[in-house]
Amino acid sequence: MHFIHNLIAISTATWYNIYTMFNYTFGNIDFSHKIDTPTSPSEEYLKHMHTFMEILYFVQGDVEYTVESETRTLQPGDVVLIAPGKYHFATVDLNSNPYERYVLKFPEILAPDYLKNNLLSHSPFFPDTESYAHFFRDLDNYADNFTREELNSIFTADLTKLLVYMNRAANTGKQKTNAFIEKIINHINNHITEEITLEKLANDLIYSKSYISNEFKKYMKIPVMQYVRSKKIMFAHTLIMNGMKKCEAAETLGFTNYSTFFRAYQKVLKTSPFPEQVSN
């Protein structure tokens, strides 16, 4: 079995070596322990959004992490919870220390609704992890001593316990929030089914087109209209997964031509607009 990564890749950095302590992929979960070291300097990592949930546990390194409008300089023991459809990236200095982290990727369905709703109402950054950091450290031992089928049961059970502990310790932390970028993102999310143009954003937010364009790209490392298109495709994917017909989802998100929607969907999610299939 394999985990299907529906991932929007904005740009890719290739100037580092990734050493995988373990990488467990089975069915619809993907858990790994990674350490990155440089072959030459790199400032930015993959900038993307995806359709699954992700938990990152930070072990060491010199890393600034951005999730939408919030940025935090990660400290050892920090946890980052990334919701589906949230644009995120790491700015990493590998010249000072290796970048070590645990990465847990899993579908929303594995998170009980009450936990998912509570956790996603908080900041994505969870700095107070002392009570549950052992969950991540135990993963290496599990990976070495259990079969793939046993690991699937253990990891799934521990994931639920981890989410419970995170929910109890939920804290906003000390991350930086860019109020202007947050305002733009909130406006886009609130009007995602409407036509969104740079001119309309400028009129609605009462800022010049050039200011919005320049500030958004400077902070988010992506053009604002590319972000809008990606967000629309992510929302369309959610509608399709919830049973809406593909042509209806395309029309809901403002695509007047289905072939244009189909090509955009394939470009953004690297797959055609059909429900995810998990295969053996």
NORFENQUI-V422901 format. One line per field, one symbol per residue. psi: psi as a letter, one per 40 degrees, with the letter a starting at -180 (. if undefined). Layout:
psi: ???
This chain:
psi: iihhgghhhdihiefihhhhdihhhhbeihhihihhiidiihdiahhiiieiihhhhhdiighhhhhbehhhhiiheihhhhihehhiihhhheddiihhihhhhiiddehidddddddeeiiehgegedeedddddddddddeeiidddddddddddddddddddddehidafihhhdddddddddddefdeihhidddddddefiidddddddddddefiiddddddddddddddddddeeiidddddddeehehdddddddddddefiigiiihhi.
